[in-house]
Amino acid sequence: MTGQPTVNERLRADMATLVEGLGEQFRGIAELQQRRSRLTETVSVCDQRIEVTVNADGILIDTKFADDVLDLTLEEIAENVTAAVQAAAAKAAERSQELMRPLLERKNALPKLSEIIEGAPDLGSLMPTAPPPPLRPPDPNRWPDDDHSGARAPRSVVADNDD
């Protein structure tokens, strides 16, 4: 024997590294989930007349108006609430990514399946990427755009101009 590890020994060592790495990943994911569940972002706009808070998913969880918010028009309030929620959601997404960075670095340090098993596909490259969600409401003349039947969705009972 030449002192070289056999293929089986190398495979066992690689699998042991992979299993150990997976255990670290699971512990890291659990810790990340706990930290992320407490993440919020608050943004104030219009000279602090409007304040919104979103959770880690960018969902609005609190809205506060100053006493002088009615100095703004309803359109200004609506536009600024939307802008503030979007800004807070972007900050929450950025902080979520920062939380995940160490976990992703550990994941990327693990051997890929294609490195362990010759000819195996790189599963990461097969993962589809989701398109970004819209930041504006859909055009009511085209909604719902995924329904090709031509049927329109029922209007709200508070719609200002019924069909």
C-alpha angles and dihedrals in degrees: 000000000000098000091254114134113249121243090254092053091049091047091050091049092048092048091048089052090048094049092046089049091050090053090052089047092053092049090047092049092052091050091045092051090053093049093043092050088064096045117117134161127206125198128185123201139175095043089312093304090124125041125178132182125199132188126234091280091056092251115148109246102165138022126185129184126198119233091257096051090110088068082080123073118250088250091054091048092049094046093047095046088052092048092047093050091049091049092048091047090051090051091048091050090050092050090047089054090049089052091051097046097089091045092051091048090054090046092051090051091059117094114260121238089247089058092053100039115039112234095015114137123252096248093196092063090054094057111108118231117231117231116244115266117249121266093203130059117261120266104264090216090061101035125149090032095177093057110084096179092094092235114134124223116253114268123243117266087238095051111136096219116034120200 
